[in-house]
Amino acid sequence: MTNTLPPIASPARTRAIMEEFGFRTKKQFGQNFLTNTDVLKRIVAAGGVGPDDDVIEIGPGIGALTEFLAVSAHQVLALEIDGNLLPVLAQTMAPYHNVEVVNQDVLQADLPAMIAEHFDGQHQVKVVANLPYYITTPILMHLLNAPIDIAGITVMMQKEVASRLTARPSTKDYGSLSIAVQLNMNVELAFTVNRNSFVPAPNVDSAIVVLSKRAEPLAEVEDHEAFTKLVKGSFAARRKTLWNNLQRLYGKAPDAKALITQALEAANIAPSVRAETLTIQQFADLQKNLAAVGLK
């Protein structure tokens, strides 16, 4: 089937699709539909999507980005949580035989099983998506922690969250999310997107972030659970010193304080600094020395 219709993302066609199906966007699913074809082209380009790629899309909506992915990729698997959008997507994706739409919450998805079922295993897998703002971080961590080989992740998110992902030490946006993502991933802010590119327009601007796996982690972490606990705890009260936050984590008893002091000295970290000044390597060193004195 040849597609002679205007792009789904053209404002007129978006309105026509929504009117035809009587569809109204739902806040609980973070639905904001892109109506800017230039932005969609740039997203696909930022992800480097080509015929050698199988692409997972999260939250296709009415198919605006899906359409551009279908033209460029080998295969597209679109996970849509809102069952009311399935008949819409069945119509809008009809011209594209390399698109499969599954009614699925990505946070509940068995991604390795889905990849094995829907892709042929002969192409690299990428994720390209316009993520719902309210659940961006859980989705990202779900993708990063899944036992799958993803060649790249290109996602749109709230600009504020993108700033946290790309932040460097000693900046106001640097925090536990920055560290969790940057430990194993290269993170690049590709471009920003004005809120007026959406229907309905959200209250904030957006940004496209591209993540790719590092050849080697920024630091060697032996106990990821303890490392995560340390990092999150160190940022629990950003305005307080590292020393204060570590006491909240490991205790204020004299014995605990002595062990914390010993670990800080071994890691060559002053207790008076704030967590935002520490590099990922310094956090890894500190966690290793805390474990050495029996604090986990």
N, C-alpha and C positions, 0 to 999 in steps of 0.2 A: 504494500500500500504506500502510495506516495503522499507525503504530507504537503498540502498546498495552503494550509491555514497559516495565519500570522503566528508569531511566537506566543506561547502560553503567557509569557511574562509581559506582553504588550498590555497596557492598561485597559484598552477596550476589550480584549479577549478575556482577560482576568475577570472583568466585571460580567461579561456575558456568561462565562462558565459558572460563576457563583450564582447568578440569577437563574440560569437554567436548572441548576440542582437545588436552588433555594438554600444554599450553604451560607452559614455565618461563621466567621472565625471564632475560636474558643480560647479564652484567656488561660484556661487550665492546661491547655496544650501548647501555650506560647506561640500561637499561630499568627505570623505576620508574613504575608506573601510578597515576594520580590516582584516589582514591576519595572525593572530596569535591565534591559537586555545587555547593555554594555557591562554592567557589574557581573552578570552571569558569565559572560564570555571571559572576563578577567579572572573569575573564580576558577573556571576550568583550566585556564592558562597557568594560573598560579600553582595548581595541583599537577601540572605537567601531564594531564590526562591524554592518553593516546590509545591506539589500537592494541597495544600490548598490555593494557590494564583492565582488570576486573574491578569495578567500583562498588563500594557499599555507600548508599546514601541514607541518612537518618532524617526522617521527617520530610518527605517529598512534597507534602501539601497537595497542590493541584498539579504539580509536575513541572514547574517553571525551570528549576535547575536540572531536574531529571532529563528533560528534553535535550538540553545542551550536552549533558553527560552521555546520553544515548548516541548522539551524533559522533562523539569523539572516542568513546571507550569500546572495548570488546564486548563487555557485559555489564549491566547495572542491576544491582539488587537493592531495592528501595524498601526500607522498613518504616511503616506508617502505623502509629499507635491508634489513630482515630479511624474506627471502622466506617464512619460516615463518608470518608474520603475515598473508599475503595471503588465505588461506582464512578466517581469523578475520574479517578486515575485510570480505570478501565477504558474510559472513553479517550482521555487526553493522551494516553500512552499507546493506543491502538496502532498507530503507524510505526511504532518502534518495537521490533521483534526481539531485541536484545535487552529488554527491560522486564524484570520480574518484580512485582509488588507483593509484599507480605505484610499482613496485619500483625505487627509485632512491636512490643515495647523493647527497645534496644537494651535497657537495663536488665531485662529478664531473658535476653537472648543468649543461647548457647552459640557463640560466634564461631568457634571451630567447626561445630556440626553444620551450621548454616553455610559456611564457606565450602565445606566438603560436598554438601548437597547441591548447591546452586552454581558453583564455579567448576571449571574443568581441571583446575590444578596446573594448567600450562601457562598461566598469566599471573603477573604480580598483582597483589591486592592493594588497593588504596581506599581511603575513606574521604569522601567529599560531602559536606553537609552544611546546611544553615541550621545551627543548633538552637533549640528553644532556650531563651535566656535563663529561665528559672531553674534549669537542670543541666547547664553547660558543664560544670565541674564534675558531677557524678558520671556523666557520659564520657568525658575525657578520661577520667581515671579508670572507668570500665574498659575502655579501649586499650589503654596503656598497660593494664594489668592482665588482659586476656592472653592466653597462651597461643597467640597467632602471630604470623609474620606479616606485618603491614609495611608496605614500602613507603607510605607517606600518608599524612593526615592533613587535610586542608579544610578548615572549618570557619564559619562565620559565627561571631559571638559579640556580646556587648563589649564596646570599646574599653570599658573599665577593666573587664576581666582579661582582655588581651594585653593590657598594660601590665597586669600582674604576672601573666605568663612569661612575658619578655623582660621583666625587670631584672636589674643587676643589683648586687649588694650595695648598701648605703643609700638606697633610694626609698621613697615612701611606699612604692608599690611592691617592693621585694618582700616575699613572705614564704609561708610553707607551701603554697601552690606553685610559686616560682621554682622552688627547690625540687618538689615532687616531680615536676615535668622536666626540668632542665637536667636532672641527674642523668637521664638516659636519652634525652631528645635534644636535637637542635631546634630552636624555636625562632621563627622569623615573622615579623609583622609585614604582611604583603601590601595591604592598603586599607584605607578606612572607607566606610559606606555611610552616606547621609541617611538619616531616618526617613526622609521624604521619598526614598526609593522603595518603600513598603506600603502595602495596604493590609490592615490599617497601619498608620505610621506609629512606631513605638515611641517611647518617651526619651530614648537615648540613641546615640549614633552607634554604629557597629564597626567591626574590623575583621579582616580576613587574616587568619594565622595559619602558617604552614609549619608542620612538625615532621621531622625526619629523624630516624634513629642514628645515634652516635655510633661510630666505629667502636669506641670504648666509653664506658661511663665516666663522668667527670671525676668520680671518686670511687674507691673500692668500699663497698658497704657489705659487711658480713652478716649483719642481722637487720633486715629491712624493717621488721616490726619495731624493734627498739629505736632504729634511726628515725622512723616516722613519728614515734612517740616523743623523741627528743626535739625534733624540729617543730612539731605542732605545739608542744609545751613551751618551747623557748619563745614563741610568738604569741603565747596566750594573752599576755599583757604587754603590748608593744612598747608602751611608754616606760616600762620598768626595765631594770638592768637584767642581764642574763643571769646573774647571781640570784636575784629575787625569783625569777621564773624557774630556775633549777631547784630552788628550795620547795616551790609549789609542787614540782614533779616528784622529787625524791625525799622530801621531808626536811623539817627544821631542827630535828634533834641534833645534839652535838656530834654524834657519830656520823650522821648523814652529812652534816656540814663539812666535817673533816674529809670525808670521801670525795665530796664534790670539789673541795679545794684541791685535793690531790690530783684529781682527773684534769681540772683546769690547768694546773701547773704543768702536768705532763704534756698537755696539748698546746702549751704556751699561749693560753688565752686569758686575758685579764677578766676578772669577774665583774668589773664595772662597765663593760661594753654592753651594747644592746644587740639583740639577736640579728637585727637587720644589717649589721656590719660584718657578719661572718660569711665566708664563702662556703660553698658546698663541701669542699675539701676539709675546711675547718670543722664543720659539723660532723663529718665522717671521722675525723681524728678524735674529736671530743667523745663521740659515741663509743669508739673503740676503747678509749681510756676510762670512760665510765664503766664499761663492761669489765675492764681489767680489775677495777676495784670492787666489783660486785653490784653495780647499779645498772638496772635494765628497765 
